[in-house]
Amino acid sequence: MAENPSDQVREAPYLPYETVADDEVTHSLRAWLRAVDDLGELKVIDGLDWQESIGRVSEMLHHTDDSPAVVFDRIPGFDPGYRILVNSLATRSRLALTLGLDTNIGTFDLVDAWERLTTTTKPEPTLRVDSGPVTENILEGDDINLDLFPTPLWHPEDGGRYIGTGCGVITKHRNSDWVNVGTYRVMILDEQHTSLYMSPSKDGMEHRNSYFDVGEPMPVVVLAGLAPIQFMASGLEIPHGVNELEWVGGISGVPVRCIEGAHTGLPIPAHAEIAIEGFLSPTETRPEGPFGEWTGYYASQSREEPVLDIKAIYHRNDPILLGCPPEKPPYEAQRFQQYGRSGNLQRQLRAAGVPNVVAAWTHSVGGCRLFNVVSIKQSHAGHARQALHVAAQCGQAAYLGRIVIVVDEDIDVTDLNEVIWAVCTRMDPERDTDIIRRALTGALDPAIEPGKKTFNSRLLIDATRPWEWRDRFPQAIGPSPEVKRETREQFGWIVGR
């Protein structure tokens, strides 16, 4: 086992936690850190370099179950106190904490809670304030300097340093009041400029086109340090047209306090750690990438992307940069996205009229997009095919899907062993597979030849008992998913769970 140098690890309570009103805790990263520290899931590491070590350690954390949230401090070459937080939402307990749920919540209960939140939450308008912690430092003109922040080289082959990985990019549609917060990749080009890459099907791209189509620059704020619940909302499919900051306000029951950006007029959360305000050019481009992405590949190479001309940087004293670099699946983002996207898929299947949907799961090994499983209680002929086709093409699953499997209600959709067992024993390839052609893909699809990334196909697998003779299908041994969960709740201590 590797050594653990005592002079590099400090107890987390040294962090400058802040005291905020109870109704503001959700919107403060530092209050969130205190709560995570109380859970015993926070570590502080001193002295690691940004060139290689921080990226390597982040990859290790992402691929280690139940690993802690880690704050890197005293990074060589930077002022002490300019810090990086990684692996913030990698455990179910920390995700539950962030959503205000019981930290001991079970997997299916968390999926159901997300479905309920996305169905019932009423957005709470943001509250305009004149100042906040984010205005402790405002850099404009010649003072703008992105090199103040210890942005790592996350992967050795990346085309540059990405300050936007665990970020929220705030934009507003030119022709309406719709404000969106999305997670997109932001690469540092020089001290006062970044690139901003958005996938073609995303809400941010719709906003970008509303400006670029008439030759105007798009106002942008990049939250490079933000509360985890805001990052989580920016990286999941919140209902179209909903302002993620207002959605977060609805979840917490208190509005997100925001200042107004001096240059763009966009809302900036008052408790944000780092906010970068500027305009995305419709005419100026520079090479962006390559960047290791969520599929686990460099699926798109360096190419020209619009330049963000920075007008102001806002940051707190001793700012914390939030990092969530993509890795081979599953990595941190997918460890929390699997709950939200599974809840979204479950909700959309039911909303489309698919009956008796028992559960849905977007497996993190497929980046929560490429490998999705649905369980149903069969009620009529064609039910399995109905579930399959809707699950492959509804809003949650349309972008860059690959494989969809439908199973009976006795299969635990989260258990890959059970799912593949059902495929091997209940699916006949000739009878039980369909292919959807010319479906939506994207530039990050590694299986599609460069230059042809317009469409992909979907493999649909019916791994249910055949409807016509389901009553004569051999009886399976073993407990139901409900009994499995009960057993683990009652006796999990035997295996240390």
Summary of the structure (lengths in Angstrom):
residues: 497
radius of gyration: 22.9
end to end distance: 22.7
largest distance: 77.0
contacts: 1699
relative contact order: 0.12
helix: 32%
strand: 25%
